[in-house]
Amino acid sequence: MTEAKEQVRPNLVWRAESAGATLTVRFAGALDIAVLTECVTGLAEPLSGPETTVEFDVSELTFADSSALRFLLDTKQTCEATGKRFLLVGESRALSRLLEVSGLTEQFTARDKDV
């Protein structure tokens, strides 16, 4: 396992950890336009690592807006362009609703957190 990277903001905490071939990024709080630039900048290094799978654990995400959706789509496309698999892990009612309303649910591969 490599060193973890974490960012703490008043409304959002994320932590990126690598274990073997998987990079897991755990989000807790609100992922919205107010924190998006810092997320993109802060996650650039961990996402460019050698891992072949990137998991975004969204189970503790309490709010997501359209900028969060754009962030997820961009991250997924970047991962896939470099041969990495991108997964959403866990369930967030806020994110599930946003994906449903936008018609993008099928764009993402998801798995339960306990698997």
PDB file as gemmi writes it, atoms N, CA and C in Angstrom:
CRYST1    1.000    1.000    1.000  90.00  90.00  90.00 P 1                      
ATOM      1  N   MET A   1       0.852  -1.169   0.000  1.00  0.00           N  
ATOM      2  CA  MET A   1       0.000   0.000   0.000  1.00  0.00           C  
ATOM      3  C   MET A   1       0.900   1.234   0.000  1.00  0.00           C  
ATOM      4  N   THR A   2       0.579   2.165  -0.861  1.00  0.00           N  
ATOM      5  CA  THR A   2       1.355   3.396  -0.914  1.00  0.00           C  
ATOM      6  C   THR A   2       0.754   4.428   0.035  1.00  0.00           C  
ATOM      7  N   GLU A   3       1.426   5.535   0.170  1.00  0.00           N  
ATOM      8  CA  GLU A   3       0.973   6.597   1.046  1.00  0.00           C  
ATOM      9  C   GLU A   3      -0.389   7.131   0.590  1.00  0.00           C  
ATOM     10  N   ALA A   4      -1.224   7.405   1.560  1.00  0.00           N  
ATOM     11  CA  ALA A   4      -2.556   7.945   1.263  1.00  0.00           C  
ATOM     12  C   ALA A   4      -2.476   9.456   1.100  1.00  0.00           C  
ATOM     13  N   LYS A   5      -3.381   9.974   0.296  1.00  0.00           N  
ATOM     14  CA  LYS A   5      -3.497  11.419   0.114  1.00  0.00           C  
ATOM     15  C   LYS A   5      -4.908  11.796   0.522  1.00  0.00           C  
ATOM     16  N   GLU A   6      -5.020  12.874   1.268  1.00  0.00           N  
ATOM     17  CA  GLU A   6      -6.327  13.267   1.794  1.00  0.00           C  
ATOM     18  C   GLU A   6      -6.509  14.772   1.679  1.00  0.00           C  
ATOM     19  N   GLN A   7      -7.756  15.169   1.462  1.00  0.00           N  
ATOM     20  CA  GLN A   7      -8.100  16.584   1.450  1.00  0.00           C  
ATOM     21  C   GLN A   7      -9.338  16.767   2.313  1.00  0.00           C  
ATOM     22  N   VAL A   8      -9.254  17.719   3.224  1.00  0.00           N  
ATOM     23  CA  VAL A   8     -10.370  17.995   4.130  1.00  0.00           C  
ATOM     24  C   VAL A   8     -10.844  19.423   3.888  1.00  0.00           C  
ATOM     25  N   ARG A   9     -12.103  19.548   3.565  1.00  0.00           N  
ATOM     26  CA  ARG A   9     -12.759  20.847   3.378  1.00  0.00           C  
ATOM     27  C   ARG A   9     -13.965  20.850   4.317  1.00  0.00           C  
ATOM     28  N   PRO A  10     -14.535  22.013   4.594  1.00  0.00           N  
ATOM     29  CA  PRO A  10     -15.676  22.044   5.512  1.00  0.00           C  
ATOM     30  C   PRO A  10     -16.820  21.103   5.111  1.00  0.00           C  
ATOM     31  N   ASN A  11     -17.107  20.987   3.816  1.00  0.00           N  
ATOM     32  CA  ASN A  11     -18.247  20.175   3.382  1.00  0.00           C  
ATOM     33  C   ASN A  11     -17.872  18.877   2.681  1.00  0.00           C  
ATOM     34  N   LEU A  12     -16.569  18.656   2.463  1.00  0.00           N  
ATOM     35  CA  LEU A  12     -16.146  17.445   1.761  1.00  0.00           C  
ATOM     36  C   LEU A  12     -14.788  16.978   2.265  1.00  0.00           C  
ATOM     37  N   VAL A  13     -14.687  15.681   2.449  1.00  0.00           N  
ATOM     38  CA  VAL A  13     -13.412  15.031   2.755  1.00  0.00           C  
ATOM     39  C   VAL A  13     -13.234  13.934   1.726  1.00  0.00           C  
ATOM     40  N   TRP A  14     -12.049  13.870   1.133  1.00  0.00           N  
ATOM     41  CA  TRP A  14     -11.755  12.719   0.285  1.00  0.00           C  
ATOM     42  C   TRP A  14     -10.402  12.165   0.675  1.00  0.00           C  
ATOM     43  N   ARG A  15     -10.240  10.876   0.459  1.00  0.00           N  
ATOM     44  CA  ARG A  15      -8.999  10.190   0.787  1.00  0.00           C  
ATOM     45  C   ARG A  15      -8.706   9.195  -0.319  1.00  0.00           C  
ATOM     46  N   ALA A  16      -7.510   9.273  -0.881  1.00  0.00           N  
ATOM     47  CA  ALA A  16      -7.083   8.358  -1.943  1.00  0.00           C  
ATOM     48  C   ALA A  16      -6.028   7.414  -1.383  1.00  0.00           C  
ATOM     49  N   GLU A  17      -6.268   6.111  -1.551  1.00  0.00           N  
ATOM     50  CA  GLU A  17      -5.336   5.095  -1.069  1.00  0.00           C  
ATOM     51  C   GLU A  17      -5.140   4.033  -2.142  1.00  0.00           C  
ATOM     52  N   SER A  18      -3.918   3.587  -2.254  1.00  0.00           N  
ATOM     53  CA  SER A  18      -3.594   2.553  -3.223  1.00  0.00           C  
ATOM     54  C   SER A  18      -3.301   1.255  -2.496  1.00  0.00           C  
ATOM     55  N   ALA A  19      -3.871   0.175  -3.000  1.00  0.00           N  
ATOM     56  CA  ALA A  19      -3.597  -1.159  -2.479  1.00  0.00           C  
ATOM     57  C   ALA A  19      -3.475  -2.086  -3.675  1.00  0.00           C  
ATOM     58  N   GLY A  20      -2.264  -2.519  -3.951  1.00  0.00           N  
ATOM     59  CA  GLY A  20      -2.048  -3.379  -5.114  1.00  0.00           C  
ATOM     60  C   GLY A  20      -2.362  -2.634  -6.390  1.00  0.00           C  
ATOM     61  N   ALA A  21      -3.231  -3.216  -7.191  1.00  0.00           N  
ATOM     62  CA  ALA A  21      -3.565  -2.641  -8.492  1.00  0.00           C  
ATOM     63  C   ALA A  21      -4.772  -1.712  -8.440  1.00  0.00           C  
ATOM     64  N   THR A  22      -5.254  -1.392  -7.217  1.00  0.00           N  
ATOM     65  CA  THR A  22      -6.468  -0.586  -7.081  1.00  0.00           C  
ATOM     66  C   THR A  22      -6.206   0.704  -6.318  1.00  0.00           C  
ATOM     67  N   LEU A  23      -6.663   1.801  -6.899  1.00  0.00           N  
ATOM     68  CA  LEU A  23      -6.685   3.092  -6.222  1.00  0.00           C  
ATOM     69  C   LEU A  23      -8.122   3.317  -5.780  1.00  0.00           C  
ATOM     70  N   THR A  24      -8.317   3.507  -4.481  1.00  0.00           N  
ATOM     71  CA  THR A  24      -9.645   3.781  -3.950  1.00  0.00           C  
ATOM     72  C   THR A  24      -9.688   5.214  -3.439  1.00  0.00           C  
ATOM     73  N   VAL A  25     -10.680   5.961  -3.911  1.00  0.00           N  
ATOM     74  CA  VAL A  25     -10.893   7.335  -3.452  1.00  0.00           C  
ATOM     75  C   VAL A  25     -12.238   7.341  -2.730  1.00  0.00           C  
ATOM     76  N   ARG A  26     -12.184   7.666  -1.442  1.00  0.00           N  
ATOM     77  CA  ARG A  26     -13.400   7.710  -0.630  1.00  0.00           C  
ATOM     78  C   ARG A  26     -13.835   9.158  -0.440  1.00  0.00           C  
ATOM     79  N   PHE A  27     -15.098   9.407  -0.706  1.00  0.00           N  
ATOM     80  CA  PHE A  27     -15.671  10.749  -0.559  1.00  0.00           C  
ATOM     81  C   PHE A  27     -16.679  10.744   0.577  1.00  0.00           C  
ATOM     82  N   ALA A  28     -16.680  11.822   1.362  1.00  0.00           N  
ATOM     83  CA  ALA A  28     -17.681  11.993   2.417  1.00  0.00           C  
ATOM     84  C   ALA A  28     -18.106  13.456   2.412  1.00  0.00           C  
ATOM     85  N   GLY A  29     -19.403  13.693   2.289  1.00  0.00           N  
ATOM     86  CA  GLY A  29     -19.920  15.063   2.292  1.00  0.00           C  
ATOM     87  C   GLY A  29     -20.483  15.460   0.949  1.00  0.00           C  
ATOM     88  N   ALA A  30     -20.301  16.737   0.596  1.00  0.00           N  
ATOM     89  CA  ALA A  30     -20.904  17.311  -0.608  1.00  0.00           C  
ATOM     90  C   ALA A  30     -19.853  17.526  -1.692  1.00  0.00           C  
ATOM     91  N   LEU A  31     -20.070  16.887  -2.833  1.00  0.00           N  
ATOM     92  CA  LEU A  31     -19.199  17.061  -3.998  1.00  0.00           C  
ATOM     93  C   LEU A  31     -19.925  17.999  -4.947  1.00  0.00           C  
ATOM     94  N   ASP A  32     -19.457  19.250  -4.968  1.00  0.00           N  
ATOM     95  CA  ASP A  32     -20.132  20.258  -5.782  1.00  0.00           C  
ATOM     96  C   ASP A  32     -19.126  21.246  -6.343  1.00  0.00           C  
ATOM     97  N   ILE A  33     -19.628  22.239  -7.013  1.00  0.00           N  
ATOM     98  CA  ILE A  33     -18.769  23.208  -7.698  1.00  0.00           C  
ATOM     99  C   ILE A  33     -17.821  23.938  -6.740  1.00  0.00           C  
ATOM    100  N   ALA A  34     -18.205  24.067  -5.484  1.00  0.00           N  
ATOM    101  CA  ALA A  34     -17.366  24.778  -4.516  1.00  0.00           C  
ATOM    102  C   ALA A  34     -16.044  24.070  -4.234  1.00  0.00           C  
ATOM    103  N   VAL A  35     -15.998  22.761  -4.410  1.00  0.00           N  
ATOM    104  CA  VAL A  35     -14.779  21.990  -4.099  1.00  0.00           C  
ATOM    105  C   VAL A  35     -14.186  21.294  -5.319  1.00  0.00           C  
ATOM    106  N   LEU A  36     -14.836  21.437  -6.437  1.00  0.00           N  
ATOM    107  CA  LEU A  36     -14.439  20.666  -7.607  1.00  0.00           C  
ATOM    108  C   LEU A  36     -13.024  20.945  -8.090  1.00  0.00           C  
ATOM    109  N   THR A  37     -12.631  22.198  -8.195  1.00  0.00           N  
ATOM    110  CA  THR A  37     -11.288  22.516  -8.677  1.00  0.00           C  
ATOM    111  C   THR A  37     -10.224  21.891  -7.790  1.00  0.00           C  
ATOM    112  N   GLU A  38     -10.420  21.958  -6.480  1.00  0.00           N  
ATOM    113  CA  GLU A  38      -9.459  21.351  -5.561  1.00  0.00           C  
ATOM    114  C   GLU A  38      -9.435  19.834  -5.684  1.00  0.00           C  
ATOM    115  N   CYS A  39     -10.578  19.211  -5.944  1.00  0.00           N  
ATOM    116  CA  CYS A  39     -10.619  17.764  -6.148  1.00  0.00           C  
ATOM    117  C   CYS A  39      -9.837  17.371  -7.400  1.00  0.00           C  
ATOM    118  N   VAL A  40     -10.089  18.071  -8.475  1.00  0.00           N  
ATOM    119  CA  VAL A  40      -9.410  17.766  -9.734  1.00  0.00           C  
ATOM    120  C   VAL A  40      -7.901  17.917  -9.561  1.00  0.00           C  
ATOM    121  N   THR A  41      -7.481  19.007  -8.964  1.00  0.00           N  
ATOM    122  CA  THR A  41      -6.060  19.258  -8.755  1.00  0.00           C  
ATOM    123  C   THR A  41      -5.452  18.243  -7.787  1.00  0.00           C  
ATOM    124  N   GLY A  42      -6.118  18.029  -6.674  1.00  0.00           N  
ATOM    125  CA  GLY A  42      -5.600  17.116  -5.655  1.00  0.00           C  
ATOM    126  C   GLY A  42      -5.548  15.666  -6.080  1.00  0.00           C  
ATOM    127  N   LEU A  43      -6.456  15.262  -6.946  1.00  0.00           N  
ATOM    128  CA  LEU A  43      -6.501  13.854  -7.377  1.00  0.00           C  
ATOM    129  C   LEU A  43      -5.686  13.586  -8.635  1.00  0.00           C  
ATOM    130  N   ALA A  44      -5.150  14.612  -9.260  1.00  0.00           N  
ATOM    131  CA  ALA A  44      -4.385  14.414 -10.498  1.00  0.00           C  
ATOM    132  C   ALA A  44      -3.228  13.439 -10.300  1.00  0.00           C  
ATOM    133  N   GLU A  45      -2.460  13.619  -9.244  1.00  0.00           N  
ATOM    134  CA  GLU A  45      -1.319  12.731  -8.998  1.00  0.00           C  
ATOM    135  C   GLU A  45      -1.754  11.293  -8.684  1.00  0.00           C  
ATOM    136  N   PRO A  46      -2.654  11.078  -7.714  1.00  0.00           N  
ATOM    137  CA  PRO A  46      -3.064   9.696  -7.450  1.00  0.00           C  
ATOM    138  C   PRO A  46      -3.669   9.002  -8.679  1.00  0.00           C  
ATOM    139  N   LEU A  47      -4.452   9.727  -9.467  1.00  0.00           N  
ATOM    140  CA  LEU A  47      -5.085   9.117 -10.642  1.00  0.00           C  
ATOM    141  C   LEU A  47      -4.087   8.779 -11.740  1.00  0.00           C  
ATOM    142  N   SER A  48      -2.920   9.400 -11.717  1.00  0.00           N  
ATOM    143  CA  SER A  48      -1.916   9.106 -12.741  1.00  0.00           C  
ATOM    144  C   SER A  48      -0.987   7.965 -12.337  1.00  0.00           C  
ATOM    145  N   GLY A  49      -1.262   7.348 -11.212  1.00  0.00           N  
ATOM    146  CA  GLY A  49      -0.432   6.244 -10.721  1.00  0.00           C  
ATOM    147  C   GLY A  49      -0.567   4.991 -11.568  1.00  0.00           C  
ATOM    148  N   PRO A  50       0.155   3.938 -11.189  1.00  0.00           N  
ATOM    149  CA  PRO A  50       0.210   2.710 -11.985  1.00  0.00           C  
ATOM    150  C   PRO A  50      -0.988   1.767 -11.814  1.00  0.00           C  
ATOM    151  N   GLU A  51      -1.884   2.078 -10.900  1.00  0.00           N  
ATOM    152  CA  GLU A  51      -3.011   1.180 -10.637  1.00  0.00           C  
ATOM    153  C   GLU A  51      -3.853   0.966 -11.901  1.00  0.00           C  
ATOM    154  N   THR A  52      -4.414  -0.215 -12.032  1.00  0.00           N  
ATOM    155  CA  THR A  52      -5.219  -0.540 -13.212  1.00  0.00           C  
ATOM    156  C   THR A  52      -6.729  -0.399 -12.959  1.00  0.00           C  
ATOM    157  N   THR A  53      -7.100  -0.228 -11.694  1.00  0.00           N  
ATOM    158  CA  THR A  53      -8.505  -0.032 -11.332  1.00  0.00           C  
ATOM    159  C   THR A  53      -8.610   1.185 -10.425  1.00  0.00           C  
ATOM    160  N   VAL A  54      -9.584   2.031 -10.713  1.00  0.00           N  
ATOM    161  CA  VAL A  54      -9.868   3.204  -9.880  1.00  0.00           C  
ATOM    162  C   VAL A  54     -11.288   3.050  -9.359  1.00  0.00           C  
ATOM    163  N   GLU A  55     -11.411   3.059  -8.041  1.00  0.00           N  
ATOM    164  CA  GLU A  55     -12.717   2.960  -7.400  1.00  0.00           C  
ATOM    165  C   GLU A  55     -13.029   4.265  -6.682  1.00  0.00           C  
ATOM    166  N   PHE A  56     -14.168   4.842  -6.981  1.00  0.00           N  
ATOM    167  CA  PHE A  56     -14.659   6.009  -6.253  1.00  0.00           C  
ATOM    168  C   PHE A  56     -15.735   5.512  -5.298  1.00  0.00           C  
ATOM    169  N   ASP A  57     -15.410   5.475  -4.006  1.00  0.00           N  
ATOM    170  CA  ASP A  57     -16.368   5.063  -2.980  1.00  0.00           C  
ATOM    171  C   ASP A  57     -17.236   6.270  -2.645  1.00  0.00           C  
ATOM    172  N   VAL A  58     -18.481   6.222  -3.073  1.00  0.00           N  
ATOM    173  CA  VAL A  58     -19.410   7.343  -2.907  1.00  0.00           C  
ATOM    174  C   VAL A  58     -20.442   7.080  -1.818  1.00  0.00           C  
ATOM    175  N   SER A  59     -20.228   6.043  -1.030  1.00  0.00           N  
ATOM    176  CA  SER A  59     -21.237   5.647  -0.045  1.00  0.00           C  
ATOM    177  C   SER A  59     -21.500   6.706   1.023  1.00  0.00           C  
ATOM    178  N   GLU A  60     -20.564   7.611   1.261  1.00  0.00           N  
ATOM    179  CA  GLU A  60     -20.771   8.670   2.253  1.00  0.00           C  
ATOM    180  C   GLU A  60     -20.955  10.045   1.606  1.00  0.00           C  
ATOM    181  N   LEU A  61     -21.243  10.044   0.319  1.00  0.00           N  
ATOM    182  CA  LEU A  61     -21.504  11.291  -0.397  1.00  0.00           C  
ATOM    183  C   LEU A  61     -22.946  11.705  -0.110  1.00  0.00           C  
ATOM    184  N   THR A  62     -23.117  12.912   0.432  1.00  0.00           N  
ATOM    185  CA  THR A  62     -24.450  13.371   0.832  1.00  0.00           C  
ATOM    186  C   THR A  62     -25.093  14.307  -0.174  1.00  0.00           C  
ATOM    187  N   PHE A  63     -24.278  14.889  -1.067  1.00  0.00           N  
ATOM    188  CA  PHE A  63     -24.801  15.806  -2.067  1.00  0.00           C  
ATOM    189  C   PHE A  63     -23.885  15.777  -3.279  1.00  0.00           C  
ATOM    190  N   ALA A  64     -24.483  15.886  -4.450  1.00  0.00           N  
ATOM    191  CA  ALA A  64     -23.716  15.986  -5.700  1.00  0.00           C  
ATOM    192  C   ALA A  64     -24.514  16.857  -6.662  1.00  0.00           C  
ATOM    193  N   ASP A  65     -23.807  17.770  -7.348  1.00  0.00           N  
ATOM    194  CA  ASP A  65     -24.478  18.608  -8.329  1.00  0.00           C  
ATOM    195  C   ASP A  65     -23.977  18.253  -9.732  1.00  0.00           C  
ATOM    196  N   SER A  66     -24.395  19.030 -10.708  1.00  0.00           N  
ATOM    197  CA  SER A  66     -24.029  18.714 -12.091  1.00  0.00           C  
ATOM    198  C   SER A  66     -22.525  18.803 -12.324  1.00  0.00           C  
ATOM    199  N   SER A  67     -21.816  19.627 -11.571  1.00  0.00           N  
ATOM    200  CA  SER A  67     -20.356  19.688 -11.724  1.00  0.00           C  
ATOM    201  C   SER A  67     -19.716  18.389 -11.231  1.00  0.00           C  
ATOM    202  N   ALA A  68     -20.295  17.769 -10.224  1.00  0.00           N  
ATOM    203  CA  ALA A  68     -19.809  16.469  -9.754  1.00  0.00           C  
ATOM    204  C   ALA A  68     -20.013  15.417 -10.840  1.00  0.00           C  
ATOM    205  N   LEU A  69     -21.130  15.481 -11.498  1.00  0.00           N  
ATOM    206  CA  LEU A  69     -21.403  14.550 -12.586  1.00  0.00           C  
ATOM    207  C   LEU A  69     -20.376  14.715 -13.706  1.00  0.00           C  
ATOM    208  N   ARG A  70     -20.075  15.943 -14.064  1.00  0.00           N  
ATOM    209  CA  ARG A  70     -19.051  16.218 -15.093  1.00  0.00           C  
ATOM    210  C   ARG A  70     -17.687  15.677 -14.654  1.00  0.00           C  
ATOM    211  N   PHE A  71     -17.349  15.870 -13.382  1.00  0.00           N  
ATOM    212  CA  PHE A  71     -16.105  15.369 -12.806  1.00  0.00           C  
ATOM    213  C   PHE A  71     -16.027  13.845 -12.917  1.00  0.00           C  
ATOM    214  N   LEU A  72     -17.110  13.170 -12.576  1.00  0.00           N  
ATOM    215  CA  LEU A  72     -17.134  11.706 -12.662  1.00  0.00           C  
ATOM    216  C   LEU A  72     -16.983  11.236 -14.108  1.00  0.00           C  
ATOM    217  N   LEU A  73     -17.704  11.872 -15.018  1.00  0.00           N  
ATOM    218  CA  LEU A  73     -17.594  11.501 -16.434  1.00  0.00           C  
ATOM    219  C   LEU A  73     -16.193  11.739 -16.968  1.00  0.00           C  
ATOM    220  N   ASP A  74     -15.608  12.890 -16.657  1.00  0.00           N  
ATOM    221  CA  ASP A  74     -14.250  13.193 -17.117  1.00  0.00           C  
ATOM    222  C   ASP A  74     -13.237  12.212 -16.541  1.00  0.00           C  
ATOM    223  N   THR A  75     -13.372  11.903 -15.259  1.00  0.00           N  
ATOM    224  CA  THR A  75     -12.450  10.967 -14.616  1.00  0.00           C  
ATOM    225  C   THR A  75     -12.583   9.581 -15.230  1.00  0.00           C  
ATOM    226  N   LYS A  76     -13.798   9.151 -15.454  1.00  0.00           N  
ATOM    227  CA  LYS A  76     -14.031   7.845 -16.081  1.00  0.00           C  
ATOM    228  C   LYS A  76     -13.394   7.796 -17.467  1.00  0.00           C  
ATOM    229  N   GLN A  77     -13.595   8.828 -18.265  1.00  0.00           N  
ATOM    230  CA  GLN A  77     -13.029   8.860 -19.618  1.00  0.00           C  
ATOM    231  C   GLN A  77     -11.501   8.871 -19.583  1.00  0.00           C  
ATOM    232  N   THR A  78     -10.923   9.636 -18.673  1.00  0.00           N  
ATOM    233  CA  THR A  78      -9.474   9.683 -18.541  1.00  0.00           C  
ATOM    234  C   THR A  78      -8.926   8.316 -18.137  1.00  0.00           C  
ATOM    235  N   CYS A  79      -9.577   7.689 -17.184  1.00  0.00           N  
ATOM    236  CA  CYS A  79      -9.144   6.352 -16.752  1.00  0.00           C  
ATOM    237  C   CYS A  79      -9.198   5.365 -17.911  1.00  0.00           C  
ATOM    238  N   GLU A  80     -10.308   5.339 -18.603  1.00  0.00           N  
ATOM    239  CA  GLU A  80     -10.471   4.391 -19.702  1.00  0.00           C  
ATOM    240  C   GLU A  80      -9.489   4.667 -20.838  1.00  0.00           C  
ATOM    241  N   ALA A  81      -9.171   5.938 -21.075  1.00  0.00           N  
ATOM    242  CA  ALA A  81      -8.221   6.290 -22.137  1.00  0.00           C  
ATOM    243  C   ALA A  81      -6.811   5.788 -21.824  1.00  0.00           C  
ATOM    244  N   THR A  82      -6.533   5.584 -20.540  1.00  0.00           N  
ATOM    245  CA  THR A  82      -5.218   5.086 -20.147  1.00  0.00           C  
ATOM    246  C   THR A  82      -5.258   3.607 -19.758  1.00  0.00           C  
ATOM    247  N   GLY A  83      -6.349   2.939 -20.109  1.00  0.00           N  
ATOM    248  CA  GLY A  83      -6.455   1.503 -19.874  1.00  0.00           C  
ATOM    249  C   GLY A  83      -6.872   1.102 -18.476  1.00  0.00           C  
ATOM    250  N   LYS A  84      -7.379   2.042 -17.707  1.00  0.00           N  
ATOM    251  CA  LYS A  84      -7.805   1.743 -16.341  1.00  0.00           C  
ATOM    252  C   LYS A  84      -9.309   1.510 -16.292  1.00  0.00           C  
ATOM    253  N   ARG A  85      -9.711   0.670 -15.365  1.00  0.00           N  
ATOM    254  CA  ARG A  85     -11.119   0.403 -15.118  1.00  0.00           C  
ATOM    255  C   ARG A  85     -11.601   1.385 -14.055  1.00  0.00           C  
ATOM    256  N   PHE A  86     -12.782   1.992 -14.250  1.00  0.00           N  
ATOM    257  CA  PHE A  86     -13.339   2.966 -13.312  1.00  0.00           C  
ATOM    258  C   PHE A  86     -14.645   2.415 -12.755  1.00  0.00           C  
ATOM    259  N   LEU A  87     -14.754   2.376 -11.418  1.00  0.00           N  
ATOM    260  CA  LEU A  87     -15.948   1.858 -10.757  1.00  0.00           C  
ATOM    261  C   LEU A  87     -16.466   2.839  -9.715  1.00  0.00           C  
ATOM    262  N   LEU A  88     -17.778   2.895  -9.574  1.00  0.00           N  
ATOM    263  CA  LEU A  88     -18.399   3.575  -8.441  1.00  0.00           C  
ATOM    264  C   LEU A  88     -18.700   2.504  -7.408  1.00  0.00           C  
ATOM    265  N   VAL A  89     -18.323   2.757  -6.173  1.00  0.00           N  
ATOM    266  CA  VAL A  89     -18.489   1.775  -5.105  1.00  0.00           C  
ATOM    267  C   VAL A  89     -19.436   2.334  -4.057  1.00  0.00           C  
ATOM    268  N   GLY A  90     -20.336   1.489  -3.589  1.00  0.00           N  
ATOM    269  CA  GLY A  90     -21.294   1.911  -2.586  1.00  0.00           C  
ATOM    270  C   GLY A  90     -22.442   2.666  -3.224  1.00  0.00           C  
ATOM    271  N   GLU A  91     -23.371   3.056  -2.389  1.00  0.00           N  
ATOM    272  CA  GLU A  91     -24.527   3.782  -2.905  1.00  0.00           C  
ATOM    273  C   GLU A  91     -24.679   5.110  -2.202  1.00  0.00           C  
ATOM    274  N   SER A  92     -24.927   6.124  -2.996  1.00  0.00           N  
ATOM    275  CA  SER A  92     -25.233   7.458  -2.498  1.00  0.00           C  
ATOM    276  C   SER A  92     -26.577   7.830  -3.104  1.00  0.00           C  
ATOM    277  N   ARG A  93     -27.542   8.083  -2.261  1.00  0.00           N  
ATOM    278  CA  ARG A  93     -28.861   8.449  -2.777  1.00  0.00           C  
ATOM    279  C   ARG A  93     -28.777   9.709  -3.628  1.00  0.00           C  
ATOM    280  N   ALA A  94     -27.960  10.669  -3.183  1.00  0.00           N  
ATOM    281  CA  ALA A  94     -27.829  11.933  -3.920  1.00  0.00           C  
ATOM    282  C   ALA A  94     -27.253  11.693  -5.311  1.00  0.00           C  
ATOM    283  N   LEU A  95     -26.217  10.893  -5.393  1.00  0.00           N  
ATOM    284  CA  LEU A  95     -25.591  10.633  -6.689  1.00  0.00           C  
ATOM    285  C   LEU A  95     -26.472   9.730  -7.550  1.00  0.00           C  
ATOM    286  N   SER A  96     -27.084   8.741  -6.961  1.00  0.00           N  
ATOM    287  CA  SER A  96     -27.977   7.852  -7.719  1.00  0.00           C  
ATOM    288  C   SER A  96     -29.100   8.635  -8.374  1.00  0.00           C  
ATOM    289  N   ARG A  97     -29.664   9.555  -7.630  1.00  0.00           N  
ATOM    290  CA  ARG A  97     -30.754  10.388  -8.165  1.00  0.00           C  
ATOM    291  C   ARG A  97     -30.256  11.258  -9.314  1.00  0.00           C  
ATOM    292  N   LEU A  98     -29.082  11.859  -9.155  1.00  0.00           N  
ATOM    293  CA  LEU A  98     -28.497  12.701 -10.196  1.00  0.00           C  
ATOM    294  C   LEU A  98     -28.227  11.890 -11.466  1.00  0.00           C  
ATOM    295  N   LEU A  99     -27.682  10.704 -11.306  1.00  0.00           N  
ATOM    296  CA  LEU A  99     -27.418   9.844 -12.470  1.00  0.00           C  
ATOM    297  C   LEU A  99     -28.720   9.430 -13.151  1.00  0.00           C  
ATOM    298  N   GLU A 100     -29.728   9.138 -12.351  1.00  0.00           N  
ATOM    299  CA  GLU A 100     -31.025   8.738 -12.892  1.00  0.00           C  
ATOM    300  C   GLU A 100     -31.675   9.869 -13.688  1.00  0.00           C  
ATOM    301  N   VAL A 101     -31.725  11.047 -13.104  1.00  0.00           N  
ATOM    302  CA  VAL A 101     -32.358  12.206 -13.742  1.00  0.00           C  
ATOM    303  C   VAL A 101     -31.627  12.590 -15.027  1.00  0.00           C  
ATOM    304  N   SER A 102     -30.318  12.459 -15.027  1.00  0.00           N  
ATOM    305  CA  SER A 102     -29.520  12.842 -16.197  1.00  0.00           C  
ATOM    306  C   SER A 102     -29.486  11.746 -17.273  1.00  0.00           C  
ATOM    307  N   GLY A 103     -29.997  10.558 -16.936  1.00  0.00           N  
ATOM    308  CA  GLY A 103     -29.989   9.454 -17.888  1.00  0.00           C  
ATOM    309  C   GLY A 103     -28.619   8.815 -18.057  1.00  0.00           C  
ATOM    310  N   LEU A 104     -27.739   8.983 -17.081  1.00  0.00           N  
ATOM    311  CA  LEU A 104     -26.372   8.489 -17.211  1.00  0.00           C  
ATOM    312  C   LEU A 104     -26.052   7.277 -16.328  1.00  0.00           C  
ATOM    313  N   THR A 105     -27.058   6.700 -15.716  1.00  0.00           N  
ATOM    314  CA  THR A 105     -26.828   5.554 -14.834  1.00  0.00           C  
ATOM    315  C   THR A 105     -26.057   4.449 -15.545  1.00  0.00           C  
ATOM    316  N   GLU A 106     -26.406   4.171 -16.783  1.00  0.00           N  
ATOM    317  CA  GLU A 106     -25.778   3.080 -17.532  1.00  0.00           C  
ATOM    318  C   GLU A 106     -24.335   3.380 -17.949  1.00  0.00           C  
ATOM    319  N   GLN A 107     -23.904   4.620 -17.813  1.00  0.00           N  
ATOM    320  CA  GLN A 107     -22.531   4.996 -18.187  1.00  0.00           C  
ATOM    321  C   GLN A 107     -21.503   4.514 -17.171  1.00  0.00           C  
ATOM    322  N   PHE A 108     -21.959   4.149 -15.969  1.00  0.00           N  
ATOM    323  CA  PHE A 108     -21.048   3.802 -14.893  1.00  0.00           C  
ATOM    324  C   PHE A 108     -21.228   2.362 -14.443  1.00  0.00           C  
ATOM    325  N   THR A 109     -20.104   1.721 -14.167  1.00  0.00           N  
ATOM    326  CA  THR A 109     -20.127   0.401 -13.558  1.00  0.00           C  
ATOM    327  C   THR A 109     -20.076   0.615 -12.055  1.00  0.00           C  
ATOM    328  N   ALA A 110     -20.980  -0.035 -11.348  1.00  0.00           N  
ATOM    329  CA  ALA A 110     -21.039   0.134  -9.904  1.00  0.00           C  
ATOM    330  C   ALA A 110     -20.973  -1.234  -9.234  1.00  0.00           C  
ATOM    331  N   ARG A 111     -20.489  -1.221  -7.997  1.00  0.00           N  
ATOM    332  CA  ARG A 111     -20.505  -2.440  -7.196  1.00  0.00           C  
ATOM    333  C   ARG A 111     -20.808  -2.071  -5.769  1.00  0.00           C  
ATOM    334  N   ASP A 112     -21.335  -3.040  -5.037  1.00  0.00           N  
ATOM    335  CA  ASP A 112     -21.618  -2.820  -3.625  1.00  0.00           C  
ATOM    336  C   ASP A 112     -20.320  -2.638  -2.862  1.00  0.00           C  
ATOM    337  N   LYS A 113     -20.377  -1.897  -1.796  1.00  0.00           N  
ATOM    338  CA  LYS A 113     -19.196  -1.623  -0.998  1.00  0.00           C  
ATOM    339  C   LYS A 113     -18.638  -2.864  -0.345  1.00  0.00           C  
ATOM    340  N   ASP A 114     -19.456  -3.794   0.033  1.00  0.00           N  
ATOM    341  CA  ASP A 114     -19.022  -4.971   0.780  1.00  0.00           C  
ATOM    342  C   ASP A 114     -18.479  -6.094  -0.095  1.00  0.00           C  
ATOM    343  N   VAL A 115     -18.441  -5.904  -1.389  1.00  0.00           N  
ATOM    344  CA  VAL A 115     -17.974  -6.971  -2.282  1.00  0.00           C  
ATOM    345  C   VAL A 115     -16.485  -6.895  -2.452  1.00  0.00           C  
TER     346      VAL A 115                                                      
END                                                                             
